[in-house]
Amino acid sequence: MRSAPSEVTTTGGGRTRVGHHPPSHAIRRVLDSAIVLRLLTLAVVASLWQLYAVIVGGLLIPTFTGTVVEFVRLLGDGEFWQAVWVSNQPLFIGFAIAVVLGIPIGLLMGRYRWAEQFTDVYINIMLVTPMAALIPILVMSIGFGLAARILLVVLFAIPMVIVNSRTGVRQVPPMLIEMGESFGADERTLWSRILLPGSLPAVMNGIRLGLGRAITAMVIIELLMIAVGLGGLIINFRGAFQPEGLYAVVVFVVVEALVLISIVRWLESKLVPWTHEAVLASE
Amino acid sequence: MIEVKGLSKAFMDRNGEVAVQALEDVNLTVNDNEFLTVLGPSGCGKTTLLRCIGGLVPWDEGEIAIDGNPVRGPGQDRAMVFQSIALLPWASVLRNVTFGLELRGVHRSEANDTARELIELTGLRGFEKRMPNELSGGMQQRVGLARALAVDPDILLMDEPFGALDEQTRRLLQEELLQIWEETRKTVVFITHSMEEAVLLGDRVVLMSARPGKIEEIVPVPMERPRSANVDSVEGSKAFREVTTHLWSRLRDWQVDVGRARR
């Protein structure tokens, strides 16, 4: 009880000194957190963008603020969401096909020489060919419909899925396979117990890279050949000299891509927890 | 009883010519409940011999039979412990130990009970839910040992299981292996390149030479069992010194020969 009055007499300045960390530490901790850093870089980029647009300017350079306003307007626009729907159909259908076909093809190629010899040439062609060059051929042979767009998404995404799945199987340590065999595992059991779980990290990596390529394909074909959906919107905005709209659509595509890739990353962390850093146990 | 008769195996190079004669006319009998250690310089084919007995690799000539039945592949009577440990990185300690049992169709709950007993025996209690990369090398090899013992094999095939461990951990695991062996009395074939390890653990030491991989000598180890309780006095004993000295004199001769041949 005797100490109470003395505490009361301490001023506010005294209390801050009582804190566990000096204030400079608190500031550093806030600065260190990733979100703050990202917001900071965003602020810097936005300011430079705004300055450039205002000082240098130009017919097709919108301001940052103008783009934000247009972005918000688009989000309330039914036609915009119609375009999003049109674009995302080939993205999701094509990506699903790429994953469903690509994973087994890649896994078989990684494990069996006959599968490798059968498909290797085509995979290499797909890897080295600039896929955009195929767009005119695609459109000429199967038309301007959804099918052409789906096929392009598949062609863009599937090499990533195949090559990474193949790598995944090959990276499974031979000692693990031998261990399985020593306990009497047949080929089927080796797949379910060792090869599939062992290649999962690389397969997920392929899915993530494939998704990025699928999004690229979705936009490219709409920009180059079939002016519908989001790509069509970009072309229209450009034609109408409305750079804010053009930029806002691009921003939307970027945001969608980031969201989709974070979903895959989240899935990856749920399915492949063992690649994460582990704390060493003391013996 | 394991009987190896006239076993030969060569590894070919790309042109189909013999690159390494890994095993040449190897004859060996391992008795039931015997702890046999195989000692030799690296590249002498001792691991190949073990893999042949395990049924993991084919051989060129000769026969291997276990209790009179020829070996045609891996079997339920044998289990292996690997130098590389080979744990499934995505599975917990418990699931790694139950791996062999699940492959043999043992029900999950029964497999768990068996695994818990062996986790206890190998000093892993409390680590059931840990992942392999959370364990030290010594703890990982305990899991490897528990996994092999879980299927209750007649024969335990151990391929330099402590070769990658540091000295202290290695000593500790040698003592514990002796203890476990004294309780379970499995037939063990244990590959090593350490003389002390071969003598401390084995009833007999099979001495192999390299290129071609041949059995040079089989040395009985005249030391009493159980040894696990007094490892230090075992290692200080006259018999221990005599056997290791003899083994070293043989091994040193080959090293000198190799040195001369190089010059």
Interface residues (C-beta under 8 A of the other chain):
Chain A: P173 M175 L176 E178 M179 G180 E181 S182 F183 G184 A185 T189 R193 I194 P197 G198 L200 V272 W274 A278 V279 L280 A281 S282 E283
Chain B: G54 L56 P74 G75 Q76 R78 A79 M80 F82 S84 A86 L88 P89 W90 F99 G100 L103 R104 F127 R130 M131 N133 E134 L135 S136 G138 M139 V151 T169
